Amino acid sequence: MAETVFSPCLEGMNHVRSDSGVMLSKPFLDVCKQILPVLDKFGAAMAIVKSDIGGNITRLENKYSSDPAKYEHLYTMVQEEVEKKTAKGSSSCTNGLLWLTRAMDFLVELFRNLLDHPDWTMSQACTDSYTKTLKKWHGWLASSSFTVAMKLAPNKDKFMEVISGTGDIKADIEKFCTTFYPFLKENHDFLASVGLDDMKAS
């Protein structure tokens, strides 16, 4: 079967919700993990984003592993922290989920740009996505290191070639953006419902 670098995460998205439509911890985190190899293809430009995503996945996975039955549903971790009033801590799972979701917003926006603006350079596509998603949540330091990193963005045509594999990369990117976006929106809606969707970087 023809595969692109997105194939594993597209397959994984079929399992993110339970039969009753509830977001499941492990399948959601697995999909986020399967996006990391895509980031590797960006090289140094995405090193910060990748380590950030990786750290947040690990934090949530550790919590899940501590009691898989209890934390089977993704939002249980957040609800527990909200009750204990620890949700706003910088090392909370709530914070981890929020920043993981924001980083994924950035990636969905970035791949959407690569499809919608074939004439843009990779740097343009990255900067536009960053401005629309992460920038308002970042302090000056994070913002400036991000700006520097974006200057290292790879050549777009080469990048597309590398991630294409043997499949139809444009169709897979379209599918990735369309299928993944509703999960991210649900995370934001849930975090907003407990008043935690607007935490900024310290």
C-alpha positions in Angstrom: 0.0 0.0 0.0 1.3 3.5 -0.9 2.3 5.3 2.3 3.4 8.7 3.2 5.0 9.9 6.5 1.4 10.7 7.6 0.0 7.2 7.1 0.6 5.9 10.7 -1.1 8.9 12.3 -4.0 8.8 9.9 -4.5 5.2 10.8 -4.2 6.0 14.5 -6.9 8.7 14.3 -9.5 6.0 13.8 -9.0 4.9 17.4 -8.9 8.2 19.3 -12.5 8.1 20.3 -14.2 5.3 22.3 -17.4 3.7 20.9 -19.4 6.3 22.8 -17.3 9.2 21.4 -15.1 9.9 24.4 -11.5 11.0 23.7 -9.1 8.2 24.8 -5.7 9.1 26.4 -3.4 6.5 24.9 -4.7 6.6 21.3 -4.6 10.5 21.3 -1.1 10.6 22.6 0.0 7.9 20.1 -1.3 10.0 17.2 0.7 13.0 18.5 3.7 10.7 18.8 3.3 9.5 15.2 3.6 13.1 14.0 7.1 13.5 15.5 8.8 11.7 12.6 7.2 14.3 10.3 8.9 17.0 12.4 12.3 15.3 12.1 12.1 16.0 8.3 12.2 19.7 9.2 15.6 19.4 10.7 16.8 22.0 13.2 13.9 24.4 12.5 11.5 22.2 14.5 13.9 21.0 17.2 12.3 23.3 19.8 8.7 22.3 18.8 9.6 18.6 18.8 11.2 18.6 22.3 8.3 20.6 23.6 5.7 18.1 22.1 7.8 15.2 23.2 8.0 16.5 26.8 4.3 17.1 27.0 3.4 13.6 25.6 5.8 12.0 28.1 4.2 13.9 31.0 0.7 12.8 30.0 1.8 9.3 29.3 3.4 8.9 32.7 0.2 10.0 34.3 -1.8 7.6 32.1 0.6 4.7 32.9 0.3 5.3 36.6 -3.3 4.0 36.4 -4.5 3.1 32.8 -8.0 2.2 33.9 -8.5 5.4 35.8 -7.0 7.7 33.1 -8.4 5.9 30.1 -10.3 9.1 29.2 -8.0 12.0 28.3 -9.9 14.6 30.3 -10.0 12.7 33.6 -6.4 13.9 34.3 -7.6 17.5 33.9 -10.7 17.1 35.9 -8.7 15.6 38.8 -6.3 18.5 38.8 -9.1 21.0 38.6 -10.6 19.5 41.7 -7.2 19.4 43.5 -6.5 23.0 42.3 -3.2 21.9 40.8 -4.3 22.4 37.1 -2.5 25.7 36.7 0.9 24.4 37.8 3.6 24.5 35.2 4.2 20.8 35.5 0.5 19.8 35.5 -1.1 17.4 33.0 -3.6 20.2 32.2 -0.7 22.5 31.2 0.8 19.6 29.2 -2.4 18.9 27.3 -2.9 22.6 26.6 0.6 23.1 25.1 0.5 19.8 23.3 -2.8 20.9 21.7 -1.4 24.3 20.8 1.7 22.8 19.2 -0.6 20.5 17.2 -2.7 23.6 16.2 0.5 25.1 14.8 1.3 22.0 12.8 -2.2 21.7 11.3 -2.1 25.3 10.3 1.4 24.9 8.8 0.4 21.9 6.7 -2.8 23.7 5.7 -0.6 26.6 4.5 1.7 24.3 2.5 -1.4 23.1 0.6 -3.2 26.4 0.3 -0.2 28.6 -0.6 2.0 26.7 -3.0 3.9 29.9 -3.8 5.0 30.5 -0.2 8.4 29.5 1.1 8.6 27.2 4.0 9.7 30.1 6.2 6.6 32.1 5.2 4.3 29.1 5.8 5.9 28.5 9.3 5.8 32.2 10.3 2.2 32.6 9.3 1.1 29.5 11.2 3.1 30.6 14.2 1.5 34.1 14.2 -2.0 32.5 14.0 -1.5 29.9 16.7 1.3 30.0 19.2 2.6 33.5 19.2 0.0 35.1 21.4 0.7 32.5 24.1 4.4 32.9 24.0 6.6 35.3 26.0 9.3 37.3 24.4 12.0 34.7 24.8 10.0 31.8 23.3 8.9 34.1 20.5 12.4 35.2 19.6 13.9 31.7 19.7 11.1 30.5 17.5 11.8 33.3 15.0 15.4 32.3 14.8 14.5 28.6 14.3 12.2 29.4 11.5 15.1 30.8 9.5 16.4 27.2 9.4 13.3 25.9 7.7 14.1 23.5 4.9 13.5 24.1 1.2 9.8 23.4 0.7 10.0 21.3 -2.5 12.7 19.1 -0.9 10.7 18.7 2.3 7.5 17.7 0.4 9.6 15.2 -1.6 11.0 13.7 1.6 7.6 13.3 3.3 5.8 12.0 0.3 7.1 8.4 0.4 5.1 6.4 -2.1 1.7 7.9 -1.4 -0.3 10.9 -2.4 1.1 13.5 0.1 -1.4 16.3 -0.7 -4.4 14.0 -0.1 -2.8 12.8 3.2 -2.1 16.3 4.4 -5.6 17.3 3.6 -6.9 14.3 5.5 -4.6 14.9 8.4 -5.7 18.6 8.8 -9.4 17.8 8.4 -9.5 14.8 10.7 -7.2 16.0 13.4 -8.6 19.5 13.7 -11.9 18.4 15.5 -9.9 16.6 18.2 -7.9 19.7 18.9 -11.0 21.9 18.9 -12.6 19.5 21.4 -9.5 19.8 23.7 -9.8 23.6 23.5 -13.5 23.5 24.2 -13.0 21.2 27.1 -10.2 23.3 28.6 -12.2 26.5 28.1 -15.1 24.9 29.9 -12.9 24.6 33.0 -11.4 28.1 32.5 -8.0 26.8 31.5 -7.7 27.4 27.8 -5.9 30.8 28.0 -2.9 30.1 30.2 0.2 31.8 28.9 3.8 30.6 28.9 5.6 31.6 32.1 
